[in-house]
Amino acid sequence: MNKDDIFEIEIEDLGNDGEGIGHVDGMTIFVKDLCPGDVAKVKIIKAKKNYCYGRAMEIIKPSKQRVEAKCPVARQCGGCVLQHLSYEEQLRRKDKKVRDCLSRIGGIKDIDSYMEPPVGMEDPYHYRNKMQFPVRRNKEGKCVVGFYAGRTHSIIPVDSCVIGHSVNDNIIKAVKAFVDKFNISCYDELTGKGFLRHILTRVGFTTNELMVCLIVNGESLPHKEVFTEMISDAVAEYNKAADKKDDNFKEIILKSIVININKEKTNRILGFTSKTIYGDGFITDYIGDVKFMISPESFFQVNPVQTVKLYSKALEYAALTGNETVWDMYCGIGTISLFLSDKAKKVYGVEIVPQAIIDAKKNAKLNNRDNIEFYTGKAEDVVTEIYEKKVEGSTADVVCVDPPRKGCDEKLLNTIISMAPKRVVYVSCDPATLARDVKFLSEHGYELKKAVAFDQFSHSMHVETVVLLTKVHN
Ligand code: SAH
C-alpha cells in the first residue's frame, strides 16, 4: 500500500481519537471524520508497515448513525471528534469500550451480566461549565477568539460553541469589542509578546453565577471600568433575549470579573496570581446538596449535570448506613468525600496537589462537615504509612478511588487489599487502566459486582466508569 493510493472502504470501528477504522487486504486504515458504517473513497496519506492513515475523499454511502454536526467548525476544531455520530451511537460505543476493556483486559467473564445501562445526557449540548478561549490576532491583524485546531496552535475562530454555556457567545463578542475599542494587543506565542492571552469563563449551573477571567501578559487591565460595563451589558443582553429562549432558560448573574497574570512563555493557560476587578473573585455552585466555592484556578468537574449522577452512583455502590469509615483516594477538592460524608461516620481523603487539599478543607467547612480528614501526598505513600502504623484510618469499610488516567499505583492496590474493606468503589476516566486494576483486585480477594459507563464529555471519546467490587468471603 502506497501514499496516494485510493480505495473504497467501509468503516468498522472507532479509534482512540474518534477516527474511523477500516481494513483493506488485512491492512488497518485510520481515517479522520469517518464513522462506523460509512462507505467512503479514501486516499492514503501516510503508509506505515502495519497501518496507514487515509483521508476521506468522498462518502459513497453514509452510515445510518451519521448525523450533521451542529457546529460548523466541528471538523477543524480539536474539541468534538464525534459530533457527526448520533448521540445514541456515541453512548453505545462508549459503553462497548468499557465492556471490551473489562472482559479483554480485566478478564471478566460474562461482562454483560455486570453492566448497568450507560448513563448519557438528556441534552448533550451546552453542558460545560468552564470554557477557555485563546485570543489572538490573525494575519490581517483582526482579533480572533476560538479554539486550537486539533493538535496545533492555529486558531479556529468560534463565535458560538455548542458544548459551552450559551452566555459565552455574548462574552466573546464583548471581549472582541473591548479589544477593538482600545486597540488592546493580543498574545503572540512565537514572540511571547502581546497582552491578552485567554478568556476563561465559569458558570455555576445550579446558581447561574458567572465569572469572567481574562488571562493577561501584564499586571493590570487598562480601562477596567469600561470592561466591567461592557461585560455587564453583554450579560444583560443575554438575559433580555430570554423570552426568545426555551422554558429552561435561566437568568445569568454576573458575579465576578478577574484578571489572571501569566507573563511566562508557556503553554500553560493560567498563571499563579489573580486580581479581582469586580465582585468577590469566585462563584459558588452545588453538586447535589454540597456547596463549592470556585475561583479561576479551582479544579471543578466540568459537566455538573452528569457529575451528580456519577457521584450518586458512587454513593449507591458505597451502600453507606452511617456507621462506616470510608477512604476517598485521589480526592481532588474533596467532591466525593463531601458527597459521601453525609452518610458515613468518618471519611478520609488523600490527594497529591496541596492547593486542592486547601480547597477541600475550605469546602468541608463551607458545608459544616466535621467528619472528614484530608491528607496531602501520594495516596500510595500516605495510606500505606497509615496502614502500617495501625493508627486511625488504617482500616476502612469502604474505599473509593478516582485516579487519573494511569490508574492506581500497585503499591496502593496492595495496601487496599491489606486494609480489606468490604467494598471498593472505583471511579475511572480510563477503562483500560480500570480493567487492569480490576484484574489485580480480582486476583486478590475481590470480585466485580457492578459496572456502569457515564458520558461526562459528550462528542469526545472520553468515557467515565464506576464499578463496585466486593470482598469475597472465604
Ligand atoms: N475525585 C476528584 C478528583 C479526581 S481526578 C473529583 O471527582 O473531583 C484525580 C486526582 O488524583 C487529581 O486531583 C490528581 O491531582 C490526583 N492524583 C494524581 N496522582 C495522585 C497520587 N499518586 N496520589 C494522590 N492523588 C493523586
Boltz pocket constraint, residues with backbone or C-beta under 6 A from the ligand:
constraints:
  - pocket:
      binder: B
      contacts: [[A, 301], [A, 329], [A, 330], [A, 331], [A, 332], [A, 333], [A, 334], [A, 335], [A, 336], [A, 350], [A, 351], [A, 352], [A, 353], [A, 356], [A, 377], [A, 378], [A, 379], [A, 380], [A, 402], [A, 403], [A, 404], [A, 409]]
      max_distance: 6.0
